[in-house]
Amino acid sequence: MAAEPQGSAHPLAILQRNCVRCHTEDKRKGGLLMTNRDALLEGGDSGPAFEAGQSGGSLLIETLFPDAENHMPPKGQLSPTEIETLANWIDAGAPWDAALWDKLRLSPLDGPVTLTALPPAYQPVFAVALSPDGKTLAAGRGPRIEWLGLTPSADGKTLSFTSAGTAEPGPDPVQSLAWSPDGKLVAAGSFRRVTIWDAVTRQKKAELSADLRGRVSALAFTPDSKTLLAADSVDAASGLMLNLDPATAKITRTTEAHRDTIFAIAVSPDGKKFATVSADKSARVWAAADAKPIHTLEGHTGYVLSATFSPTGDRLATGGDDEVIKIWLLETGKQVANFGGVRTGPVTALAWSVDPEKEKQKAAEKDPEKAKLINTDRIAAVNESGQPRVYSDLKEHEGEQTSTGARERNFDAVTGEELTALALDPATRRMFAGSTRGSVVAWEENGKIAVKSEAQAAPLAQAKP
């Protein structure tokens, strides 16, 4: 008797690599689910995929041959050896190793990848993160993390950036950044890599570079700083949510959140919920305690790129490449508002805060009914057109009706640059963003650009901690 194939030649590995993408709970092409043995035996619209112990005449095997009428996989061809392996597996009763299946599901899709150095001129800023005290900004510029000190003038009317150190986690561009709420750590994500840095000394404390499938496209700490949420994304294939221990960068939980890239993670102010948004055109809200889904929010007509919770945690704002911002009531999962700029380009990042002037007005209003009508929401958004916007006075409607209203204020544009990331200082209401051309920009609350740092030909000199 021949030894059972191992590694990539194992029958379950062949199914995982070639078939499962089109036969998941989300897609079920032809009505067929292929994520477990019982589902294969039950089959889809054309009947069972096979009968255990009898490969001859089985639908699964017949569709694999080059001349099959409904050839599978549609854009590929299994080798004769792979087809024979699957046939032998069926003849043996189709034994299912659940532990191996899970390991295959979470393993890198394409095996080892060797990354080469980036061209010196390629220095996009895909991520920024602001320290809790508002004194330092971390920016991922190309493959480096740059810490920028924020120095206000004596009269507080102007701002400048000063270099406060650099680090290079790896050869790939930094895709995501997060600063822990306790101010102690900065996390960075890139291709198959998460690094954790001491926010004071700028020294690396921990690293995860194994058991990752693709780009770490989003990061977020929980409010208690005890958990780091990371999105492990493979385009058009997988969006995994990873819970990491920030002290060790070890994975403590893995959740299949989406079947496509996760572009953003948002955590509710109380830490009880988190939200993910994806290229699959959906946003999902999860219970933080057990990663159980609460809502799947569908309404965007393109990729959903950004998300932020309201300060009260009862609503979620999402933005997409349909150039629209949507507000969702989390008690019901219903959309209650819909607005956006005209020809803004995709909404790449959002931040939700409280308008202090409206908050004072609301507190001073003695008539409770009139006070309810005073909207204190302030949503900042950046987009690919390079012009930040702030939305206030949101007009919301519960139920099926959606609004098209919010007061919109344009900030100074960064001409010719696509804005990709956003950080907001609640104390000063300054906004910070990065661009695909390597700029880091700060805006004052009045919408004027306070300072702009452009990409340099060589890395900034390392500053002493």
Residue pairs with C-beta under 8 A, 6 or more apart in sequence:
2 88
4 10
5 11
5 85
7 13
8 14
8 17
9 81
9 82
9 85
10 85
10 100
10 104
11 85
11 86
11 88
11 89
12 96
12 97
12 100
12 101
12 104
13 104
14 78
14 82
14 85
14 86
15 34
15 86
16 101
16 104
16 105
17 109
18 73
18 76
18 78
18 82
19 34
19 72
19 73
20 34
20 35
21 27
21 237
21 259
22 29
22 73
22 74
23 29
23 30
23 32
23 33
23 34
23 35
23 44
24 33
24 34
24 35
24 259
25 33
25 35
26 259
26 280
27 259
28 44
30 44
30 45
30 46
31 43
31 44
31 45
32 39
32 40
32 43
32 44
32 45
32 46
32 49
33 39
33 40
33 42
33 44
34 40
34 49
36 96
36 101
37 94
37 96
40 48
40 49
40 50
40 60
40 94
41 48
41 49
41 50
41 51
41 52
41 94
42 48
43 49
43 59
46 59
47 59
48 59
49 58
49 59
49 60
50 58
50 59
50 60
50 61
50 90
50 94
51 58
51 90
52 90
52 93
52 94
53 90
53 91
53 92
53 93
53 94
54 90
54 91
55 61
55 86
55 87
55 88
55 90
55 91
58 90
60 86
60 90
61 83
61 86
61 87
61 90
62 68
63 70
63 71
63 72
64 71
64 72
64 78
64 83
64 86
65 71
65 83
66 77
78 86
89 95
105 256
106 211
106 213
106 240
106 254
107 211
107 213
108 192
108 212
108 213
108 214
109 213
109 214
109 234
109 237
109 238
113 191
113 192
115 170
115 171
115 172
115 191
116 171
117 171
118 142
118 143
118 171
118 172
118 173
120 457
120 458
121 455
121 457
122 142
122 173
123 141
123 142
123 438
123 455
123 456
124 141
124 142
124 173
124 420
124 434
124 435
124 436
124 437
124 438
125 139
125 140
125 141
125 420
125 421
125 434
125 435
125 436
125 438
125 439
125 440
125 455
126 140
126 173
126 174
126 175
126 176
126 420
126 421
126 434
126 436
127 139
127 140
127 174
127 175
127 176
127 177
127 188
127 189
127 420
127 421
127 434
128 137
128 138
128 139
128 140
128 177
128 421
128 422
128 423
128 432
128 433
128 434
128 440
129 137
129 138
129 177
129 178
129 179
129 186
129 423
130 136
130 137
130 138
130 179
130 423
130 424
130 425
130 432
131 137
131 138
131 179
131 183
131 199
132 179
132 181
132 182
132 183
133 183
134 150
134 425
134 427
134 428
134 430
135 149
135 150
136 147
136 148
136 149
136 150
136 164
136 199
137 147
137 148
137 150
137 161
137 423
137 432
137 440
137 442
138 145
138 146
138 147
138 148
138 177
138 179
138 186
139 145
139 146
139 148
139 177
139 434
139 440
140 146
140 173
140 174
140 175
140 176
140 177
140 188
140 434
141 174
141 434
141 438
141 440
141 455
142 173
142 174
142 438
142 455
143 168
143 169
143 170
143 171
143 172
143 173
143 174
143 190
144 166
144 167
144 168
144 174
144 459
145 166
145 167
145 168
145 169
145 174
145 177
145 186
145 188
145 197
146 163
146 165
146 166
146 440
146 460
147 163
147 164
147 165
147 166
147 202
147 463
148 161
148 162
148 163
148 164
148 440
148 453
149 161
149 162
149 163
149 164
150 159
150 160
150 161
150 442
151 159
151 160
151 161
151 162
152 158
152 159
153 159
153 160
158 450
158 451
159 430
159 442
159 444
159 450
159 451
160 451
161 440
161 442
161 451
161 453
163 460
163 461
163 463
164 202
164 463
165 202
165 462
165 463
165 465
166 459
166 460
166 462
166 463
167 197
167 202
167 204
168 459
169 188
169 190
169 193
169 195
169 204
169 207
170 190
170 191
170 193
170 195
170 209
172 190
172 191
172 193
173 190
174 188
174 189
174 190
175 189
175 190
175 191
175 215
175 216
175 217
176 187
176 188
176 189
176 216
176 217
176 218
176 219
176 230
176 231
177 186
177 187
177 188
177 189
177 219
177 421
178 186
178 187
178 219
178 220
178 221
178 228
179 185
179 186
179 199
179 221
180 186
180 187
180 199
180 221
180 225
180 228
180 246
181 221
181 223
181 224
181 225
182 225
183 199
184 198
184 199
184 200
184 225
185 196
185 197
185 198
185 199
185 205
185 221
185 225
185 246
186 196
186 197
186 199
187 194
187 195
187 196
187 197
187 219
187 221
187 228
187 230
187 246
188 194
188 195
188 197
188 219
189 215
189 216
189 217
189 218
189 219
189 230
189 231
190 215
190 216
191 214
191 215
191 216
192 209
192 212
192 213
192 214
192 215
192 216
193 207
193 208
193 209
193 212
193 216
194 207
194 208
194 209
194 212
194 216
194 219
194 228
194 230
194 244
194 249
195 204
195 206
195 207
195 208
195 249
196 204
196 205
196 206
196 207
196 228
196 246
196 247
196 249
197 203
197 204
197 205
198 204
198 205
200 465
201 465
202 465
205 247
206 246
206 247
206 248
206 249
207 249
208 244
208 249
208 250
208 251
211 251
212 232
213 232
213 233
213 234
213 238
213 240
214 232
214 233
214 234
214 235
214 237
214 238
215 232
215 233
215 234
215 261
216 230
216 231
216 232
216 233
217 231
217 232
217 233
217 261
217 262
217 263
218 229
218 230
218 231
218 233
218 262
218 263
218 264
218 265
218 276
219 228
219 229
219 230
219 231
219 265
220 228
220 229
220 265
220 266
220 267
220 274
221 227
221 228
221 229
221 246
221 267
222 228
222 229
222 267
222 271
222 288
223 267
223 269
223 270
223 271
224 271
225 246
226 246
227 243
227 244
227 245
227 246
227 252
228 243
228 244
228 245
228 246
228 249
229 241
229 242
229 243
229 244
229 265
229 267
229 274
230 241
230 242
230 244
231 239
231 240
231 241
231 242
231 257
231 261
231 262
231 263
231 265
231 276
232 238
232 239
232 240
232 241
232 242
233 239
233 240
233 260
233 261
233 262
234 261
235 260
235 261
235 279
236 260
236 261
236 279
237 259
237 260
238 256
238 258
238 259
238 260
239 256
239 257
239 258
239 259
239 260
239 261
239 262
239 276
239 278
239 279
239 280
240 254
240 255
240 256
240 257
241 254
241 255
241 256
241 257
241 262
241 265
241 276
241 286
241 291
242 251
242 253
242 254
242 255
243 251
243 252
243 253
243 254
243 255
243 291
244 250
244 251
244 252
245 252
253 291
255 286
255 291
257 276
257 278
257 284
257 286
258 276
258 278
258 279
258 280
258 282
258 284
259 280
260 278
260 279
260 280
261 278
261 279
262 276
262 277
262 278
263 277
263 278
263 279
263 303
263 304
263 305
263 306
264 276
264 277
264 304
264 305
264 306
264 307
264 349
265 274
265 275
265 276
265 307
266 274
266 275
266 307
266 308
266 309
266 316
267 273
267 274
267 275
267 288
267 309
268 274
268 275
268 288
268 309
268 313
269 309
269 311
269 312
269 313
270 313
271 288
272 287
272 288
272 289
272 313
273 285
273 286
273 287
273 288
273 294
273 309
273 313
273 330
274 285
274 286
274 288
275 283
275 284
275 285
275 286
275 307
275 309
275 316
275 318
276 283
276 284
276 286
276 307
277 283
277 284
277 304
277 305
277 306
277 307
277 318
277 320
278 284
278 303
278 304
279 303
279 304
281 298
281 300
281 301
281 302
281 303
281 304
281 320
282 296
282 297
282 298
282 300
282 304
283 296
283 297
283 300
283 304
283 307
283 316
283 318
283 328
284 293
284 295
284 296
284 297
285 293
285 294
285 295
285 297
285 316
285 330
285 333
286 292
286 293
286 294
287 293
287 294
294 330
294 333
295 328
295 330
295 333
296 333
297 316
297 318
297 326
297 328
297 333
297 335
299 326
299 335
299 338
300 318
300 320
300 322
300 324
300 326
301 320
301 322
301 324
302 320
302 321
302 322
302 346
303 320
303 321
303 346
304 318
304 319
304 320
305 319
305 320
305 321
305 346
305 347
305 348
305 349
306 318
306 319
306 320
306 347
306 348
306 349
306 350
306 381
307 316
307 317
307 318
307 319
307 350
308 316
308 317
308 350
308 351
308 352
308 379
309 315
309 316
309 317
309 352
310 316
310 317
310 352
310 377
311 352
311 353
311 354
313 330
314 329
314 330
314 331
315 327
315 328
315 329
315 330
315 336
316 327
316 328
316 330
317 325
317 326
317 327
317 328
317 350
317 352
317 379
318 325
318 326
318 328
318 350
319 325
319 326
319 340
319 346
319 347
319 348
319 349
319 350
319 381
319 383
320 346
320 347
321 346
321 347
322 346
323 340
323 341
323 342
323 343
323 344
323 345
323 346
323 347
323 383
324 338
324 339
324 340
324 347
325 338
325 339
325 340
325 347
325 350
325 379
325 381
325 391
326 335
326 337
326 338
327 335
327 336
327 337
327 338
327 394
327 396
328 334
328 335
328 336
329 335
329 336
329 396
329 398
332 398
334 398
334 399
335 402
336 396
336 397
336 398
336 402
336 403
337 394
337 395
337 396
337 397
337 402
337 403
337 405
337 406
338 402
338 403
338 404
339 391
339 394
339 403
339 404
339 405
339 406
339 408
340 347
341 383
341 385
341 387
341 389
341 408
341 410
343 385
344 383
344 384
344 385
344 387
344 389
345 383
345 384
345 385
345 418
346 383
346 384
347 381
347 382
347 383
348 382
348 383
348 384
348 418
348 419
348 420
348 421
348 422
349 381
349 382
349 419
349 420
349 421
349 422
349 433
350 379
350 380
350 381
350 422
351 379
351 380
351 422
351 423
351 424
351 431
352 377
352 378
352 379
352 380
353 378
353 379
353 380
353 424
353 426
353 429
354 376
354 377
354 378
354 426
355 376
355 377
355 378
355 392
356 429
358 374
358 375
358 376
358 378
358 392
359 376
361 374
362 371
362 374
362 376
365 371
365 374
375 392
375 393
375 394
377 391
377 392
377 393
377 394
378 390
378 391
378 392
378 429
379 390
379 391
379 392
379 394
379 406
380 388
380 389
380 390
380 422
380 424
380 431
381 388
381 389
381 390
381 391
381 422
382 388
382 419
382 420
382 421
382 422
382 431
382 433
383 389
383 419
384 418
384 419
385 413
385 418
386 413
386 414
386 415
386 416
386 417
386 418
386 419
386 435
387 410
387 411
387 412
387 413
387 414
388 410
388 411
388 419
388 422
388 431
388 433
388 443
388 447
389 408
389 409
389 410
389 411
390 408
390 409
390 411
390 447
391 406
391 407
391 408
391 409
392 406
392 407
392 409
393 405
393 406
393 407
394 403
394 405
394 406
395 403
395 405
395 406
396 403
397 403
409 447
410 447
411 431
411 443
411 447
411 448
411 449
412 443
412 447
412 448
412 449
414 433
414 435
414 439
414 441
414 449
414 452
416 437
417 435
417 436
417 437
417 439
418 435
418 436
418 437
419 433
419 434
419 435
419 441
420 433
420 434
420 435
420 436
421 433
421 434
422 431
422 432
422 433
423 431
423 432
423 433
424 430
424 431
424 432
425 431
425 432
428 445
429 445
430 442
430 443
430 444
430 445
430 450
431 442
431 443
432 440
432 441
432 442
432 443
433 440
433 441
433 443
434 440
434 441
435 441
437 454
437 455
438 454
438 455
439 452
439 453
439 454
439 455
440 452
440 453
441 449
441 451
441 452
441 453
442 449
442 450
442 451
442 452
443 449
443 450
444 450
